[in-house]
Amino acid sequence: MEHLNTGKLQRNYMVESLSPDMGYFFKSSNVLFKIKTDYQDLEVHDVDNYGRILRLDGVFQTSERDEFLYHEPLAHVPGITMDGPESALVIGGGDGGAIEEILKYPTAKRVVMVELDQGVVDASIKYIPSISNGAFDSPYVDLKIEDGIKYIKDTKEKFDHVLLDLTDPFGPSVALYTREFYSSVNNILSERGALTLHIESPITRPEVFATLYWTLKSVFKVVRPMLNYVPMYGTLWGYAMASQKYDPMDLTPEKIKERIEKFNLKDLKYYTPETHRSLLTLPPYIQSLINKERKPFTENNLPQIGREHIPNLHIATDE
């Protein structure tokens, strides 16, 4: 690793910044696919120790070998808490990892997935099929290529679980991080409904993390942040479960174990009765971060994450 001590990155290092002051990189061993879709730049790379990875507009999205660290908390904390969803709506999630986890529940008979970019779905099915594991072929999945905001405002359906699997809150996704949008989501949740989503990192974007928490609290009675480390995102990552009815902290480890066995949930690499609780247990420094009330993000007060502070769209060279 001598080249890392020179202050220069050699050829094929993909760099992403997490803030104006810090970032991380992965080395591409092979570029499998690269295209500009109707909405964004899309790349699929081989990376040693992580398998195939997906990047959108220079931002790392998922990898074959650590996707479970992201998808399992979003799917199973609410799934187990509500004792099995019968219907679910995924907004985004074009790699198919979220629907694959939800379909592990035999109760899930209708899973609607609304993805804006057909190109993400096509590339994921062709180049990273292990993430969706055939989920797109399920008769219970209804894939819709359209705008998620419009779908949620127009649909007459109610869903037990809404999972927002979105890109970061800048550009096309920014309007999906507002009180107005969360209110629209609340309107389509069933009486037993729950919302899960990522809420950025308390380490690299602490104010965004805390403000998203308070934005959710302006709509939902119960909001529980969750935390785990995702290597593909380069930092401790934040999620939340929000509901008018359910608190995931109410479940005992014995009840979680009972439900995992009842649903015969297999191939879980992260989620257990113990990690259910650890995901939801906030250390004091993060609890203190969210204790101070913030003004919610709204259509007139959008998250201010400058695009220039997110990705470096190039691959570093040694030139």
Residue, then its C-alpha position, 0 to 999 in steps of 0.5 A: m500500500e506504499h502508493l497511499n502514503t504519497g498523497k496521490l491515488q493511482r489509476n482505477y481508484m473511484v473516489e466519493s466525498l461524504s462532505p467537503d472535508m472527507g471521503y473514501f475510495f474503492k479500486s475498480s478492477n474492471v468496468l463491466f458496464k457504463i451508460k448515461t440513462d435518461y436520468q443519470d450516469l450509471e456504472v457497474h464495476d468489479v471490486d475485489n472483496y465486494g464483488r460487483i458494485l453499482r454507482l449512480d452519478g458517481v455515488f456508490q449505491t450497492s455491492e454484491r457483498d454488503e447489500f444485506l447491511y442496508h436492505e435487511p434493516l429496512a425490510h425486517v425491523p418493520g416486517i417483524t414488528m408488524d408480524g408480517p406485511e401483507s402489502a408493501l410499496v418500495i419507492g426506488g430500489g432499482d437493484g431489487g434488494a429491498i423487494e427480495e427481502i420483503l418477499k421472504y415473508p409468506t404474508a407478502k402477497r402484493v409488492v409494488m415497486v416504483e422506480l424512475d429509471q428503467g436503466v437501473v433495473d435493467a443493469s441490475i438484473k443483467y449485471i448484479p442478479s444476485i442482489s434481487n435473486g429472481a425477485f423481479d420474476s415473482p408474481y407478487v411483484d408489480l414493477k412500475i417505471e414512473d415518478g414515485i411522488k406522483y404514484i403516492k399522491d395518485t394511488k388509492e391503495k393502502f400498504d402495510h409497509v412503505l420502504l423508501d430506497l432512494t438516492d441521497p437528498f439532492g437533485p431529483s430525490v430531494a423532494l422525497y425528504t420533506r414533511e409534505f412527502y412523508s404526509s403523503v406516505n402516511n396517507i397511504l399506510s394501512e392501520r398497521g402501516a410503517l415507513t422505513l428509509h435511510i436518513e443519511s449519516p450522523i457522522t458526515r451529515p449530522e444536521v441532515f440526519a437530525t433534521l430528517y428525524w424531526t421531519l418524520k416526527s412532525v408526521f408520525k407518532v413513533v420515529r425510531p432511528m437505526l444505525n449500522y456501518v455499511p462499507m459501501y457508504g464509507t461511514l456509520w449509516g442512519y435509517a429510521m422506522a416511522s409509524q402511527k402504531y408500532d414501536p420496534m423497541d417494544l418487541t422482546p428478543e424472544k418474540i422476535k425469534e418466534r416470528i423469525e421462525k414462524f415466517n421461516l426467514k432464511d439466509l439472513k446475514y445481519y438481522t437477528p433478535e440481538t441486532h434488532r435491538s442493537l440497530l435501534t440503540l443509540p449511543p449518547y452522542i447521537q441521542s444528544l444530536i437528535n434531542k434538539e428540535r429542528k425545523p422540518f424539511t419542507e417544499n420551501n425548506l429543502p435539504q441543502i446538500g450541494r451536489e459538488h459536495i457529494p461525488n467526484l464523478h471521475i476515476a482517479t488516475d496516476e497522471 
